[in-house]
């Protein structure tokens, strides 16, 4: 159960229930994260600030520290957030 963590304080000698556990947070609100944009042709990385807590696969908001804009990304690892491309980069590369 290494992918779970306590959701609340646990008491010694009491059984642990499923509601006492949550998926391990890989991204913590207010902490720096690596923002990754990847296509077949290139990979871009920058640093952002997490605006939400998130576990693997969660959609979280991230503040782009340069532009001060909020972007959405998917948690893919410890302090790593991937920004999904919706074909925009592929279209730009073919023109």
MOFEN-V94950 format. One record per pair of residues at least 6 apart in sequence whose C-alpha atoms are under 8 Angstrom apart, sorted by the first residue. I is the first residue (numbers start at 1). J is the second residue. Records with the same first field share a line. If there is no record, write none. Layout:
I = J, J
//
This chain:
3 = 23, 24
4 = 21, 22, 23, 24
5 = 21, 22, 23, 24
6 = 20, 21, 22
7 = 19, 20, 21, 22
8 = 20, 21
10 = 16, 20
23 = 55
24 = 55
25 = 53, 54, 55, 56
26 = 53, 54, 55, 56, 75, 77, 78, 79, 80
27 = 33, 50, 52, 53, 54, 55, 75, 78, 79, 80
28 = 50, 52, 53, 54, 79
29 = 49, 50, 51, 52, 53
30 = 49, 50, 51, 52
31 = 49, 50
32 = 47, 48, 49, 50, 79
33 = 47, 48, 49, 50, 79, 80, 81
34 = 45, 46, 47, 48, 79, 80, 81
35 = 45, 46, 47, 48, 80, 81, 82, 83
36 = 43, 44, 45, 46, 80, 81, 82, 83
37 = 43, 44, 45, 82, 83, 84, 85
38 = 44, 82, 83, 85
39 = 85, 89, 90
47 = 64, 65
48 = 62, 63, 64, 65
49 = 62, 63, 64, 65
50 = 60, 61, 62, 63
51 = 60, 61, 62, 63
52 = 60, 61, 62
53 = 60
54 = 60, 75
55 = 75
56 = 74, 75, 76, 77
57 = 74, 75, 76
58 = 74, 75
59 = 72, 73, 74, 75
60 = 72, 73, 74, 75
61 = 70, 71, 72, 73
62 = 70, 71, 72, 73
63 = 69, 70, 71
64 = 70, 71
72 = 83
73 = 81, 82, 83, 84
74 = 81, 82, 83, 84
75 = 81, 82
76 = 82
//
